[in-house]
Amino acid sequence: MTRPPTAVPRATAVTAVLLTALAGLLVLTVREDGYFADPAGLSWLYAACWALFAAAVWSLRRVPARHATALVLVGGVAIALTGLVAPPRTSTDSFRYAWDGRVQAAGISPYDHAPADTALLPYRDDWLFPTGAACGEPDLAPVSEGVCTRINRPRVHTVYPPAGELYFLLVHALSPDGAHHKALQTGGAVLAVTTTLVLLRVLRRRGDPRTAAYWAWCPAVAVEAVNNAHADALAVLLSVLALGLTVRHRARGGAVLGLAVAAKLLPAVLIPGALSGVRRARDAAATLLPAAAVLTALYLPYVLLSHSSVLGYLGGYADEEGYQDASAGNRYALLRLLLPDSWAVPAVAAGMLAVSLYVMRRGDPGRPWSGALLVTGTAFLLTTPGYSWYALLPIALVALDGRWEWLGVAVAGAAAYLTGRVVPYAGTAVYAAAALAVLCGWAARRRARGRRRAPDRTTGTFSPAGEAR
């Protein structure tokens, strides 16, 4: 049925209005310094942002592709810019990035000294190491008598892998004096918008450009990739690029995947997706060997130049977050509702192995991001991470694949990180809701495919329109 001539401009106008409202509300949300003072109020603002985001994406469905691409990109730029209106609000990780960049610029390995180490006294300033009355702020860590720092865990070595460290050095080198947090936030905005461009390029050939809005307009991107300037934004960009390249150039895709893992270790979970449908060992090697080579090449200089382990605080971080001992934290929350704590880690290992093997055997090599989303989303549901910025990766995979129900893991991460401060087990409840949404989405899509493939009752043949995509 042909749409009326007024339907197109009306849909575009409605979507633009919703996007404008979303950008305005994100500005208010980012300006709200409520992580310590009013986490409940900030949670409600987040919820309102997600509601407007959902409405805008829903409205975009009626916008024709020729308008939708421009709208996704312009909206993505606007949403990214909202993260620049205030200093980092809910995370202090970017201050460690700034410090690591500064230390490297001085010719010192970031893996050799903790920020509190007195050997690095000449590189301190009043921004990263305030003194006196300024130390009364709740997000500052004490270093010595009368001295504090904005850097979290100042007495442990850095945990970030080498590509991330090179990014911190690059931002430091390009930043004017006194740029402070704006330098890394600007870098985050550039990475977020570049990711949108890559998504649009991939989806123009193998999908619907509208689904790029799941990344471009997502409130989590403005908050975590830009305002909090998390290095996950770099890893996401490289991950999207790697999966897009893998379809036609396995070696190039593998090399970029190795770069993504070297930016933030989390993209290692994409490996089964990158190997979707691979039957021959040489095809697997074409992806894995370049990835390993790039990862080794990036780590090697730091290994040779550092006197301490380049793994830094990685093992301590895993212990601190309860990944090795389920009873020590809030990890594996859904599994622990069903199993004894001691069974959680083996259950995660078994579940991840099963899903990974399924994707590698049955996955579509023309859409490796589909298998990657299944593996990554499953990992999130099984481990229930408590940091909202980790979800930037599944958000980008949703944008590639289009299965919006997996966005629930991003909402759950935010609930665990922020709302959990005032509502116990909020993260667990939302992760459970996210798992239910995924199951419902799977059932609905399976039923829809069955209807499309059902034979015509009068002829007993399958309709061409009913073929599965």
Backbone torsions as a table, in degrees:
resi	resn	phi	psi	omega
1	MET	NA	133.4	-178.3
2	THR	-78.2	135.2	178.7
3	ARG	-75.3	150.5	175.2
4	PRO	-63.8	151.8	-177.3
5	PRO	-57.5	-27.6	-177.3
6	THR	-82.1	-9.4	-174.2
7	ALA	-67.2	-38.4	-176.2
8	VAL	-66.6	-55.2	-180.0
9	PRO	-62.5	-33.3	179.8
10	ARG	-64.9	-45.8	179.9
11	ALA	-62.8	-41.1	179.2
12	THR	-65.4	-42.3	-179.4
13	ALA	-65.2	-43.2	179.5
14	VAL	-62.2	-42.9	179.2
15	THR	-63.7	-41.4	179.2
16	ALA	-63.2	-39.6	178.3
17	VAL	-64.7	-43.8	178.6
18	LEU	-62.9	-39.5	177.9
19	LEU	-64.8	-41.1	178.3
20	THR	-62.1	-42.9	177.4
21	ALA	-62.9	-41.6	179.0
22	LEU	-62.4	-45.3	179.3
23	ALA	-61.7	-43.0	179.0
24	GLY	-62.8	-42.2	179.7
25	LEU	-69.0	-34.6	176.9
26	LEU	-64.7	-36.5	176.2
27	VAL	-59.6	-46.5	178.0
28	LEU	-62.7	-40.2	-178.2
29	THR	-65.9	-45.3	-178.6
30	VAL	-67.9	-33.8	178.8
31	ARG	-73.3	-20.8	-177.6
32	GLU	-75.2	112.9	-179.4
33	ASP	-91.3	70.1	-170.9
34	GLY	-112.7	8.0	-176.3
35	TYR	-59.2	-42.7	177.6
36	PHE	-94.4	-40.2	-172.6
37	ALA	-79.4	-37.6	-174.9
38	ASP	-151.1	67.6	-179.5
39	PRO	-62.9	-30.2	178.3
40	ALA	-66.2	-46.3	178.4
41	GLY	-62.4	-40.8	178.4
42	LEU	-65.6	-35.4	177.2
43	SER	-62.4	-40.0	178.5
44	TRP	-66.4	-37.5	175.7
45	LEU	-63.0	-43.1	176.3
46	TYR	-58.1	-45.5	-179.0
47	ALA	-60.9	-41.0	178.7
48	ALA	-65.1	-38.6	177.3
49	CYS	-62.2	-43.8	179.5
50	TRP	-65.8	-34.5	178.7
51	ALA	-66.5	-43.7	177.7
52	LEU	-65.8	-38.2	176.2
53	PHE	-59.1	-46.9	179.3
54	ALA	-62.0	-41.1	-179.9
55	ALA	-65.5	-40.9	-179.7
56	ALA	-65.5	-42.6	179.0
57	VAL	-66.2	-39.1	178.3
58	TRP	-63.4	-43.0	179.5
59	SER	-64.6	-32.0	-178.8
60	LEU	-62.6	-23.1	-179.6
61	ARG	-58.9	-28.1	-177.5
62	ARG	-91.8	-4.5	179.7
63	VAL	-87.4	129.1	-179.4
64	PRO	-63.2	154.7	-173.7
65	ALA	-57.3	-37.2	-176.5
66	ARG	-65.6	-27.3	175.4
67	HIS	-92.2	-32.7	-173.6
68	ALA	-63.1	-40.3	-177.8
69	THR	-60.4	-47.3	179.1
70	ALA	-64.8	-38.7	-179.3
71	LEU	-66.6	-40.1	177.5
72	VAL	-61.3	-44.9	-176.9
73	LEU	-69.6	-48.1	179.8
74	VAL	-62.8	-43.4	177.5
75	GLY	-63.3	-38.5	178.7
76	GLY	-62.4	-39.8	177.2
77	VAL	-64.1	-45.2	-179.2
78	ALA	-62.3	-44.1	-179.4
79	ILE	-65.3	-41.1	179.1
80	ALA	-62.8	-39.5	-178.2
81	LEU	-64.8	-25.8	180.0
82	THR	-63.8	-25.1	179.9
83	GLY	-72.4	-9.2	-176.5
84	LEU	-91.9	-2.1	-169.5
85	VAL	-81.9	-3.6	-178.9
86	ALA	-155.5	162.4	173.9
87	PRO	-64.1	166.4	177.5
88	PRO	-52.4	130.4	-172.0
89	ARG	-102.6	-36.7	-171.7
90	THR	-122.8	11.3	178.0
91	SER	-154.3	146.8	176.9
92	THR	-110.8	11.8	-176.5
93	ASP	-60.9	-35.6	-175.9
94	SER	-64.9	-22.3	177.2
95	PHE	-69.9	-34.7	173.0
96	ARG	-64.9	-39.9	177.9
97	TYR	-58.5	-46.8	-178.7
98	ALA	-61.4	-40.2	179.3
99	TRP	-66.1	-45.7	179.5
100	ASP	-61.2	-38.7	176.7
101	GLY	-64.4	-41.3	179.8
102	ARG	-65.4	-43.0	-179.5
103	VAL	-64.2	-42.7	179.0
104	GLN	-64.5	-37.7	178.7
105	ALA	-62.2	-24.5	177.5
106	ALA	-86.7	2.8	178.0
107	GLY	84.1	21.0	-177.5
108	ILE	-113.3	136.7	177.7
109	SER	-67.4	131.9	179.2
110	PRO	-68.1	-13.8	-178.5
111	TYR	-87.8	-7.1	-172.6
112	ASP	-90.0	-23.6	-175.1
113	HIS	-139.0	141.1	169.4
114	ALA	-76.4	154.1	-178.9
115	PRO	-57.2	-30.8	-179.0
116	ALA	-78.5	-6.4	-178.0
117	ASP	-62.2	129.2	-178.6
118	THR	-67.3	-15.2	177.4
119	ALA	-65.4	-18.7	-178.4
120	LEU	-104.7	16.4	179.7
121	LEU	-52.9	-39.3	-177.9
122	PRO	-63.0	-15.5	-175.1
123	TYR	-101.8	3.6	178.2
124	ARG	-79.7	151.6	172.2
125	ASP	-140.5	174.5	-176.2
126	ASP	-71.1	-17.7	178.9
127	TRP	-74.7	-52.5	-179.0
128	LEU	-83.3	-23.2	-178.0
129	PHE	-129.9	74.5	178.7
130	PRO	-65.4	165.0	178.7
131	THR	-135.3	165.0	173.2
132	GLY	66.5	-134.0	-174.3
133	ALA	-63.9	-26.7	-179.3
134	ALA	-62.1	-20.7	-178.0
135	CYS	-73.7	-0.7	179.4
136	GLY	-80.1	-7.9	180.0
137	GLU	-67.8	145.1	-171.4
138	PRO	-70.1	-21.1	-175.7
139	ASP	-99.9	17.9	178.6
140	LEU	-104.1	143.3	-178.7
141	ALA	-107.6	135.5	179.1
142	PRO	-68.5	145.1	178.5
143	VAL	-118.1	-47.5	177.1
144	SER	-156.2	-176.3	-178.3
145	GLU	-58.8	115.7	178.2
146	GLY	77.2	4.1	-178.6
147	VAL	-125.2	136.5	177.3
148	CYS	-136.1	179.5	-179.4
149	THR	-146.4	150.9	174.3
150	ARG	-78.7	-11.2	-177.1
151	ILE	-80.0	128.5	178.5
152	ASN	-78.7	153.8	-177.8
153	ARG	48.5	55.9	-173.3
154	PRO	-69.1	-10.0	-178.1
155	ARG	-100.8	9.4	176.8
156	VAL	-121.3	156.6	-179.3
157	HIS	-74.7	159.6	-177.1
158	THR	-62.0	154.2	-177.2
159	VAL	-111.7	-4.2	-169.5
160	TYR	-84.2	139.7	-179.0
161	PRO	-74.7	173.6	-165.6
162	PRO	-65.4	-39.0	179.4
163	ALA	-64.0	-36.8	174.2
164	GLY	-62.3	-43.8	179.4
165	GLU	-63.2	-38.6	177.3
166	LEU	-65.5	-35.9	175.5
167	TYR	-63.7	-42.6	178.7
168	PHE	-62.3	-40.3	178.5
169	LEU	-65.0	-41.7	179.7
170	LEU	-62.6	-46.2	179.2
171	VAL	-61.3	-42.6	177.9
172	HIS	-60.4	-44.1	-176.9
173	ALA	-66.0	-32.7	-177.2
174	LEU	-89.0	-8.8	-172.9
175	SER	-85.9	136.4	172.8
176	PRO	-71.2	158.8	178.4
177	ASP	-58.3	136.7	177.0
178	GLY	81.3	8.8	180.0
179	ALA	-68.2	-30.7	178.3
180	HIS	51.2	-129.8	-174.2
181	HIS	-69.6	-21.2	-176.6
182	LYS	-64.0	-29.2	-177.5
183	ALA	-63.7	-50.9	-179.0
184	LEU	-71.2	-33.7	175.7
185	GLN	-63.9	-41.8	177.3
186	THR	-63.6	-40.6	175.2
187	GLY	-59.7	-40.5	177.7
188	GLY	-63.5	-39.9	178.4
189	ALA	-64.4	-42.4	178.5
190	VAL	-62.5	-43.1	179.4
191	LEU	-64.5	-41.4	-179.0
192	ALA	-63.3	-46.5	-179.0
193	VAL	-68.8	-38.1	177.3
194	THR	-62.8	-38.6	176.3
195	THR	-61.0	-40.7	176.9
196	THR	-60.4	-42.3	179.1
197	LEU	-62.8	-42.1	179.0
198	VAL	-65.8	-42.0	177.6
199	LEU	-59.0	-45.5	179.9
200	LEU	-62.6	-38.1	179.2
201	ARG	-65.0	-45.4	180.0
202	VAL	-66.0	-44.1	-175.0
203	LEU	-72.7	-21.3	177.1
204	ARG	-63.0	-29.5	-179.8
205	ARG	-98.9	-32.3	-169.8
206	ARG	-133.9	43.0	179.0
207	GLY	169.5	-156.6	179.9
208	ASP	-115.8	118.9	-178.7
209	PRO	-55.5	-22.6	179.7
210	ARG	-60.0	-34.0	-175.9
211	THR	-68.5	-14.4	174.4
212	ALA	-61.0	-22.1	178.5
213	ALA	-63.7	-24.6	178.0
214	TYR	-59.2	-31.6	174.3
215	TRP	-89.5	-53.4	-169.9
216	ALA	-58.6	-37.2	-175.1
217	TRP	-102.8	0.4	-173.9
218	CYS	-67.6	130.4	178.1
219	PRO	-56.5	-32.5	-179.5
220	ALA	-63.2	-30.1	178.7
221	VAL	-67.7	-46.2	178.6
222	ALA	-62.1	-40.6	-175.4
223	VAL	-77.8	-49.0	-171.3
224	GLU	-91.4	-43.0	-178.7
225	ALA	-75.9	-33.7	-174.1
226	VAL	-105.3	-63.2	-175.6
227	ASN	-62.0	-49.2	178.3
228	ASN	-84.9	-9.1	172.3
229	ALA	55.3	39.8	-177.2
230	HIS	-68.3	140.5	179.0
231	ALA	-65.6	-12.4	175.5
232	ASP	-56.8	-27.5	179.1
233	ALA	-62.5	-38.8	176.2
234	LEU	-65.4	-45.2	179.6
235	ALA	-62.2	-36.8	179.5
236	VAL	-66.9	-45.9	178.6
237	LEU	-56.8	-47.7	-179.7
238	LEU	-65.8	-35.1	179.2
239	SER	-66.0	-45.6	178.9
240	VAL	-62.3	-43.6	178.6
241	LEU	-63.1	-41.7	-179.5
242	ALA	-62.3	-47.2	-178.9
243	LEU	-66.9	-36.5	176.9
244	GLY	-65.0	-38.0	179.3
245	LEU	-73.7	-32.4	-174.6
246	THR	-59.2	-29.8	-177.0
247	VAL	-58.5	-40.2	-176.1
248	ARG	-114.4	-26.1	-175.3
249	HIS	-133.0	88.2	-174.9
250	ARG	-59.2	-42.2	-177.5
251	ALA	-65.2	-43.7	178.7
252	ARG	-65.7	-43.7	177.9
253	GLY	-61.1	-41.9	178.1
254	GLY	-62.9	-41.5	179.6
255	ALA	-62.4	-43.4	180.0
256	VAL	-69.8	-32.7	176.0
257	LEU	-64.1	-40.4	175.0
258	GLY	-60.4	-37.7	176.8
259	LEU	-65.2	-39.1	178.6
260	ALA	-63.8	-42.4	178.6
261	VAL	-64.9	-34.0	179.0
262	ALA	-75.4	-11.5	175.6
263	ALA	-87.6	-40.2	178.1
264	LYS	-159.3	122.6	-166.8
265	LEU	-58.4	-21.3	-175.8
266	LEU	-53.9	-38.0	-179.7
267	PRO	-60.5	-6.6	173.7
268	ALA	-59.2	-24.0	179.8
269	VAL	-68.8	-12.3	179.7
270	LEU	-81.4	-10.2	-173.9
271	ILE	-57.0	-47.5	177.6
272	PRO	-58.4	-38.8	178.1
273	GLY	-64.0	-40.8	178.3
274	ALA	-63.9	-23.0	179.3
275	LEU	-100.5	18.8	-178.8
276	SER	-54.2	126.8	175.0
277	GLY	69.8	10.4	-178.9
278	VAL	-72.5	128.9	-179.4
279	ARG	-110.5	-27.9	-174.7
280	ARG	-105.7	141.5	-178.8
281	ALA	-60.7	-35.3	-177.3
282	ARG	-69.0	-30.4	176.2
283	ASP	-69.6	-40.0	176.2
284	ALA	-64.2	-42.6	179.7
285	ALA	-63.3	-34.6	-179.7
286	ALA	-62.4	-25.9	176.2
287	THR	-91.5	-46.5	-170.9
288	LEU	-73.8	-39.8	-176.4
289	LEU	-66.2	-46.9	175.4
290	PRO	-61.7	-36.8	177.8
291	ALA	-61.3	-47.0	179.7
292	ALA	-64.8	-38.0	-178.9
293	ALA	-65.2	-44.2	179.6
294	VAL	-65.7	-43.5	179.9
295	LEU	-61.1	-43.6	178.9
296	THR	-65.0	-43.1	-178.3
297	ALA	-63.4	-33.3	179.5
298	LEU	-77.9	-36.5	-180.0
299	TYR	-74.5	-34.0	-170.6
300	LEU	-56.6	-47.6	179.5
301	PRO	-58.9	-38.9	179.1
302	TYR	-68.8	-36.1	176.7
303	VAL	-62.2	-42.2	-177.6
304	LEU	-72.7	-31.5	-175.5
305	LEU	-92.5	-16.2	-174.5
306	SER	-96.1	146.5	175.7
307	HIS	-95.6	-13.0	178.2
308	SER	-114.2	172.1	-178.7
309	SER	-66.6	136.0	178.4
310	VAL	-76.1	-5.2	173.9
311	LEU	-80.5	-15.3	175.8
312	GLY	54.3	-129.6	-175.0
313	TYR	-91.6	18.1	-173.8
314	LEU	-58.1	-47.9	179.7
315	GLY	-64.0	-41.7	178.2
316	GLY	-64.9	-36.6	178.2
317	TYR	-64.5	-43.6	179.1
318	ALA	-61.1	-41.2	176.9
319	ASP	-64.9	-44.8	-177.3
320	GLU	-61.1	-36.6	-178.0
321	GLU	-87.0	-3.0	176.1
322	GLY	80.9	19.4	-179.0
323	TYR	-75.2	-23.8	-179.5
324	GLN	-97.5	-21.9	178.7
325	ASP	-132.0	102.2	-173.0
326	ALA	-58.7	-29.8	-176.8
327	SER	-78.1	-5.5	-174.4
328	ALA	-91.5	-7.3	-177.6
329	GLY	-157.4	-155.0	-177.6
330	ASN	-104.9	16.9	178.8
331	ARG	-76.0	161.0	176.9
332	TYR	56.8	35.3	-171.5
333	ALA	-60.5	-41.4	-178.1
334	LEU	-70.3	-41.6	178.2
335	LEU	-63.4	-36.0	-177.3
336	ARG	-72.8	-13.9	171.8
337	LEU	-72.8	-22.4	-173.9
338	LEU	-112.8	-25.9	-172.7
339	LEU	-127.2	158.8	171.6
340	PRO	-61.6	151.2	-178.4
341	ASP	-53.8	-39.7	-175.9
342	SER	-67.1	-16.3	179.6
343	TRP	-90.5	-10.6	-170.8
344	ALA	-62.2	-51.4	-176.9
345	VAL	-62.9	-47.9	175.5
346	PRO	-60.1	-36.1	179.2
347	ALA	-65.7	-39.5	176.6
348	VAL	-63.0	-45.5	179.5
349	ALA	-59.6	-44.7	-179.6
350	ALA	-66.6	-43.5	-179.0
351	GLY	-64.2	-43.4	-180.0
352	MET	-66.8	-38.0	178.0
353	LEU	-63.2	-44.4	-178.9
354	ALA	-63.2	-46.4	-178.9
355	VAL	-66.4	-40.2	-179.7
356	SER	-63.6	-44.3	178.9
357	LEU	-64.3	-39.8	178.1
358	TYR	-60.4	-45.9	-178.5
359	VAL	-65.4	-42.9	-179.0
360	MET	-66.7	-30.9	-179.2
361	ARG	-87.3	-41.1	-171.6
362	ARG	-109.5	-4.8	-175.7
363	GLY	-68.9	161.6	-179.2
364	ASP	-91.8	113.6	-179.6
365	PRO	-65.0	-19.1	176.3
366	GLY	-80.8	-12.3	178.2
367	ARG	-137.6	66.4	-176.6
368	PRO	-62.0	-24.1	179.1
369	TRP	-67.7	-23.7	178.0
370	SER	-66.0	-48.6	175.5
371	GLY	-65.6	-36.7	179.1
372	ALA	-63.5	-37.6	177.5
373	LEU	-66.1	-41.2	179.6
374	LEU	-62.6	-45.4	-179.3
375	VAL	-67.7	-46.3	-178.1
376	THR	-65.7	-45.8	179.2
377	GLY	-62.3	-39.4	177.1
378	THR	-63.0	-41.6	178.1
379	ALA	-59.5	-40.1	179.4
380	PHE	-67.4	-42.6	-179.3
381	LEU	-67.9	-31.8	179.8
382	LEU	-79.4	-35.8	-175.9
383	THR	-98.2	-17.8	179.8
384	THR	43.7	63.7	179.9
385	PRO	-60.8	148.8	-175.2
386	GLY	-99.8	10.4	-179.7
387	TYR	-114.9	127.3	-172.5
388	SER	-70.6	-25.9	-176.7
389	TRP	-74.2	-19.3	175.5
390	TYR	-59.5	-29.6	-174.6
391	ALA	-73.4	-3.8	176.2
392	LEU	-58.9	-35.1	179.9
393	LEU	-66.0	-53.6	177.2
394	PRO	-61.3	-29.9	177.0
395	ILE	-61.4	-45.0	179.1
396	ALA	-65.2	-36.8	178.1
397	LEU	-67.2	-36.4	174.6
398	VAL	-62.0	-41.0	178.8
399	ALA	-61.8	-35.9	177.4
400	LEU	-72.9	-41.6	-170.5
401	ASP	-93.5	-31.8	178.0
402	GLY	92.9	-6.0	180.0
403	ARG	-81.2	87.4	-171.4
404	TRP	-62.2	-23.4	-175.8
405	GLU	-61.6	-22.5	179.0
406	TRP	-72.8	-10.1	176.2
407	LEU	-63.5	-16.4	177.6
408	GLY	-58.2	-29.4	-180.0
409	VAL	-68.3	-30.0	176.5
410	ALA	-70.0	-41.9	176.8
411	VAL	-62.9	-40.0	-179.3
412	ALA	-65.0	-39.7	178.1
413	GLY	-61.7	-41.7	177.8
414	ALA	-65.5	-39.0	178.8
415	ALA	-64.8	-42.1	179.7
416	ALA	-64.8	-39.2	-174.7
417	TYR	-78.5	-40.6	-173.9
418	LEU	-106.1	-58.0	-175.6
419	THR	-65.8	-30.3	178.4
420	GLY	-61.1	-16.3	177.2
421	ARG	-68.7	-24.7	-178.4
422	VAL	-120.7	-20.4	180.0
423	VAL	-122.6	102.9	-179.3
424	PRO	-56.3	140.5	177.2
425	TYR	64.7	18.8	176.7
426	ALA	-62.1	-41.2	179.8
427	GLY	-61.9	-43.5	179.8
428	THR	-61.5	-43.8	-179.3
429	ALA	-63.1	-42.7	-177.9
430	VAL	-74.0	-34.3	174.2
431	TYR	-62.5	-39.2	177.2
432	ALA	-63.6	-42.0	177.0
433	ALA	-63.7	-38.1	178.7
434	ALA	-63.8	-42.6	178.0
435	ALA	-62.2	-41.4	178.2
436	LEU	-63.7	-40.1	178.9
437	ALA	-62.8	-39.9	178.9
438	VAL	-63.8	-43.8	179.0
439	LEU	-63.8	-41.4	178.5
440	CYS	-65.9	-40.6	178.0
441	GLY	-63.1	-41.6	178.2
442	TRP	-62.4	-44.5	-179.1
443	ALA	-65.1	-41.9	-179.1
444	ALA	-65.7	-42.1	-179.9
445	ARG	-68.0	-38.1	178.2
446	ARG	-63.7	-41.6	179.6
447	ARG	-66.8	-39.5	179.7
448	ALA	-65.9	-40.0	177.2
449	ARG	-63.8	-39.1	178.6
450	GLY	-62.4	-39.7	178.4
451	ARG	-67.0	-40.1	-179.8
452	ARG	-66.1	-31.1	-176.4
453	ARG	-93.5	-1.1	-178.3
454	ALA	-65.1	139.7	-179.9
455	PRO	-70.6	148.9	175.2
456	ASP	-65.8	126.6	-174.4
457	ARG	-67.0	-23.5	-178.4
458	THR	-86.8	-29.2	-177.4
459	THR	-111.3	-20.9	-177.8
460	GLY	75.8	12.9	179.6
461	THR	-112.3	163.8	178.5
462	PHE	-86.0	138.2	177.1
463	SER	-78.3	138.9	177.3
464	PRO	-57.8	-32.2	179.7
465	ALA	-69.6	-14.0	-178.1
466	GLY	-92.9	1.6	-179.0
467	GLU	-68.8	141.3	178.6
468	ALA	-67.6	146.1	179.5
469	ARG	-67.6	NA	NA
